[in-house]
């Protein structure tokens, strides 16, 4: 009985270690960021492929935080969607997609809308 319990515990720990190895780098738990000033911008929706966990969405979110011109963003896992509000004077959909692809994921445009000033 004791051997079975030890074996089961060891298998559980190995499984957890493999799960962590297959995912992306751990990051902070913030999945979105917002600029407190309301700005005119465009909203872009992207289909993201390659995410396997919430850590992956955090990895993409952290990369998007570094892009000048992104006003607000949200990366969803599960769902594999990114909704990004950006200033078209500072960035564009191709540049945003390039940043996501540099993190190791694929992105394609689902929809792009102009968002009016609030």
C-alpha positions in Angstrom: 0.0 0.0 0.0 2.8 2.4 0.9 4.7 1.6 -2.3 1.6 2.3 -4.3 1.1 5.6 -2.7 4.8 6.6 -3.3 4.5 5.4 -6.9 1.3 7.4 -7.5 2.9 10.5 -5.9 6.0 10.2 -8.1 3.8 9.8 -11.3 1.8 12.8 -10.3 4.9 15.0 -9.8 6.4 13.8 -13.1 3.1 14.7 -14.9 3.1 18.2 -13.4 6.8 18.7 -14.4 6.0 17.6 -18.0 3.0 19.9 -18.2 5.1 22.9 -17.1 7.8 22.0 -19.7 5.3 22.0 -22.6 4.0 25.4 -21.8 5.4 28.8 -22.3 7.4 30.9 -19.7 5.4 31.7 -16.6 4.5 35.4 -16.4 2.4 37.6 -14.2 -1.4 37.0 -14.0 -2.4 40.2 -15.7 -4.1 39.3 -19.0 -4.9 42.8 -20.0 -3.7 46.3 -19.8 -5.4 49.6 -20.3 -4.4 53.2 -20.9 -6.4 55.4 -18.6 -6.8 58.1 -21.2 -9.6 57.6 -23.7 -8.3 57.8 -27.2 -9.7 57.4 -30.7 -8.5 54.2 -32.1 -9.3 51.0 -34.0 -10.2 47.7 -32.6 -8.6 44.5 -34.0 -9.8 41.0 -33.3 -7.3 38.2 -33.9 -7.5 34.4 -33.9 -4.4 33.1 -32.1 -3.2 29.5 -32.7 -0.7 27.6 -30.7 -1.8 28.6 -27.1 -2.1 25.6 -24.8 -2.7 27.3 -21.4 -3.4 30.6 -19.6 0.3 31.1 -19.3 0.5 31.3 -23.1 -2.1 34.1 -23.2 -0.1 36.0 -20.5 3.1 35.6 -22.6 1.3 37.2 -25.6 -0.2 39.9 -23.3 3.2 40.8 -21.9 4.6 41.2 -25.5 1.7 43.4 -26.5 2.3 45.7 -23.4 5.6 46.6 -25.0 4.1 47.8 -28.3 3.8 51.6 -28.6 0.3 52.5 -29.8 -1.7 49.7 -28.2 -4.3 51.4 -26.0 -5.9 48.3 -24.6 -5.8 44.6 -25.1 -7.3 41.3 -23.9 -5.9 37.8 -24.8 -8.4 35.0 -24.1 -7.5 31.3 -23.4 -9.6 29.3 -23.8 -11.1 30.9 -26.9 -7.8 31.7 -28.6 -8.9 35.3 -29.3 -7.1 38.6 -28.9 -9.0 41.9 -28.9 -6.7 44.9 -29.3 -7.5 48.6 -29.4 -4.7 50.5 -31.0 -3.8 54.0 -32.3 -3.4 53.7 -36.1 -1.0 56.6 -36.0 1.5 54.6 -34.0 1.0 51.0 -35.0 -0.9 48.8 -37.5 -2.3 45.2 -37.6 0.8 43.8 -39.5 3.1 45.1 -36.7 0.9 43.7 -34.0 0.7 40.3 -35.7 4.5 40.3 -36.1 4.9 40.9 -32.3 2.6 37.9 -31.6 4.4 35.7 -34.1 7.8 36.6 -32.5 6.5 35.1 -29.3 6.0 31.8 -31.1 2.2 31.8 -31.9 0.3 32.4 -35.1 -2.3 35.2 -35.5 -4.8 36.1 -38.2 -7.3 39.0 -38.5 -10.9 38.1 -37.7 -12.3 41.6 -37.7 -11.1 45.2 -37.6 -13.3 48.2 -36.6 -12.9 51.9 -36.0 -13.7 52.8 -32.4 -15.1 56.3 -31.8 -13.9 58.6 -29.0 -15.7 58.0 -25.7 
